[in-house]
């Protein structure tokens, strides 16, 4: 019997976490792992106590035809990476790995080529996370050393990587 790889094991968990997302556009799931221990999980959804887009039946960004990567201040959601970071201490996160999966909310299919937004990249850097692993297909994923986000500062180039 062939066992699932460690990375795909954690990505499978992140994909299950994404199922809790309340976004009507994209469902993200993230988990933080260090020394083979899950530190925290996060999915995208409205802040605690506020109504979710799925409950309201409307996505303001869809309603206004706002493209991906623009006008995040109009989104009700806290991003999955941010929610995972909020739930863990920085001491725990130092040197950790963040696993992330994105699923299209309408088709329920994996969204390949996704990446963290600029704000989440900044939070990942400040949290001391060492590596980000993002699923593209059920078996394929990208391994991103966070050092690359520091050295290739997209806020200076205007290349935002959405």
C-alpha positions as CSV (number, residue, x, y, z in Angstrom):
1,X,0.0,0.0,0.0
2,X,1.4,3.4,-1.0
3,X,1.0,6.1,1.6
4,X,0.1,9.7,0.7
5,X,3.1,12.0,0.8
6,X,3.4,14.2,3.9
7,X,2.9,17.4,1.9
8,X,-0.3,16.0,0.3
9,X,-1.5,14.8,3.7
10,X,-1.3,18.3,5.0
11,X,-2.8,19.8,1.8
12,X,-5.7,17.3,2.1
13,X,-6.3,18.7,5.6
14,X,-6.1,22.3,4.3
15,X,-8.6,21.4,1.5
16,X,-11.0,20.1,4.1
17,X,-10.5,23.3,6.1
18,X,-11.5,25.3,3.0
19,X,-14.9,23.6,3.1
20,X,-15.7,25.9,6.1
21,X,-15.1,29.0,4.0
22,X,-18.1,31.4,3.7
23,X,-16.9,33.2,0.5
24,X,-19.0,33.0,-2.6
25,X,-16.0,33.4,-4.9
26,X,-13.1,31.3,-3.7
27,X,-12.8,29.0,-0.7
28,X,-9.3,29.0,0.9
29,X,-8.0,26.7,3.6
30,X,-4.7,27.1,5.4
31,X,-2.9,25.1,8.1
32,X,0.3,25.9,9.9
33,X,2.6,23.0,10.7
34,X,5.8,22.7,12.6
35,X,7.7,19.6,13.5
36,X,4.8,17.5,12.2
37,X,2.4,19.2,14.5
38,X,-0.6,21.2,13.3
39,X,-0.4,24.6,15.0
40,X,-3.6,26.2,13.7
41,X,-6.0,26.3,10.8
42,X,-7.8,29.1,9.0
43,X,-10.3,29.6,6.3
44,X,-11.7,32.8,4.7
45,X,-14.8,34.2,6.2
46,X,-16.3,37.3,7.9
47,X,-14.9,38.4,11.2
48,X,-16.4,36.6,14.2
49,X,-19.9,37.9,14.9
50,X,-20.4,39.5,11.5
51,X,-22.7,38.0,8.9
52,X,-21.0,36.0,6.2
53,X,-21.5,36.5,2.5
54,X,-23.0,33.1,2.1
55,X,-25.6,34.1,4.8
56,X,-26.3,37.5,3.1
57,X,-26.5,35.8,-0.3
58,X,-24.4,38.5,-1.9
59,X,-20.7,39.2,-2.6
60,X,-20.1,42.9,-2.8
61,X,-17.0,42.4,-5.0
62,X,-19.1,40.2,-7.4
63,X,-21.9,42.7,-7.4
64,X,-19.5,45.5,-8.3
65,X,-17.5,43.3,-10.8
66,X,-14.3,43.9,-9.0
67,X,-11.5,41.7,-10.4
68,X,-9.3,39.4,-8.3
69,X,-6.5,41.2,-6.5
70,X,-8.3,44.6,-6.3
71,X,-10.2,46.5,-3.7
72,X,-9.8,44.0,-0.9
73,X,-11.2,46.6,1.5
74,X,-14.7,45.8,0.1
75,X,-14.4,42.1,1.0
76,X,-16.0,41.0,4.2
77,X,-13.6,38.1,4.7
78,X,-10.5,37.7,6.8
79,X,-8.2,35.6,4.6
80,X,-7.3,32.0,5.5
81,X,-3.6,32.7,6.0
82,X,-4.5,35.6,8.3
83,X,-6.9,33.4,10.3
84,X,-4.3,30.7,10.7
85,X,-1.7,33.2,11.8
86,X,-4.1,34.9,14.3
87,X,-4.7,31.5,16.0
88,X,-1.0,30.7,16.7
89,X,1.8,32.4,18.6
90,X,4.7,33.8,16.7
91,X,7.1,31.7,18.8
92,X,5.3,28.6,17.5
93,X,5.3,29.9,13.9
94,X,9.0,30.6,13.6
95,X,10.3,28.2,11.0
96,X,6.9,26.7,10.3
97,X,5.2,25.7,7.1
98,X,1.9,27.1,5.8
99,X,-0.1,24.8,3.6
100,X,-2.8,26.4,1.5
101,X,-5.5,25.3,-0.9
102,X,-8.0,27.3,-3.0
103,X,-11.3,25.9,-4.3
104,X,-13.7,27.6,-6.6
105,X,-16.9,28.2,-4.6
106,X,-19.2,27.6,-7.5
107,X,-17.6,24.6,-9.2
108,X,-15.8,23.1,-6.2
109,X,-12.8,22.5,-8.3
110,X,-9.2,23.3,-7.2
111,X,-7.9,26.6,-8.4
112,X,-4.3,26.1,-9.7
113,X,-1.7,28.9,-9.6
114,X,-3.2,30.7,-6.6
115,X,-1.0,32.7,-4.3
116,X,-1.3,34.8,-1.2
117,X,-2.2,38.4,-1.6
118,X,0.3,41.2,-0.8
119,X,-1.2,41.7,2.7
120,X,-1.1,38.0,3.5
121,X,2.5,37.8,2.2
122,X,3.5,40.5,4.7
123,X,1.8,38.7,7.5
124,X,3.4,35.4,6.6
125,X,6.8,37.1,6.5
126,X,6.3,38.8,9.9
127,X,5.0,35.7,11.5
128,X,8.3,34.0,10.8
129,X,6.8,31.3,8.6
130,X,9.6,29.6,6.6
131,X,7.8,27.9,3.7
132,X,4.4,28.1,2.0
133,X,3.1,25.1,0.1
134,X,0.2,25.6,-2.3
135,X,-1.8,22.9,-4.0
136,X,-2.4,23.2,-7.7
137,X,-3.9,19.7,-8.4
138,X,-4.8,16.8,-6.2
139,X,-1.1,15.6,-6.5
140,X,0.9,18.6,-7.5
141,X,1.9,21.6,-5.4
142,X,4.4,24.4,-5.3
143,X,6.9,24.9,-2.5
144,X,7.7,28.6,-1.9
145,X,10.5,29.6,0.4
146,X,9.2,32.8,2.2
147,X,12.7,34.2,1.7
148,X,11.8,34.6,-2.0
149,X,8.9,37.0,-1.0
150,X,11.4,39.0,1.1
151,X,14.1,39.2,-1.6
152,X,11.6,39.7,-4.5
153,X,9.6,42.5,-2.9
154,X,6.5,42.8,-5.1
155,X,5.4,46.0,-3.4
156,X,8.4,47.7,-5.1
157,X,7.9,46.2,-8.6
158,X,4.1,46.4,-9.0
159,X,4.1,42.6,-9.8
160,X,1.6,41.4,-7.3
161,X,1.4,37.7,-8.1
162,X,-2.4,37.3,-7.7
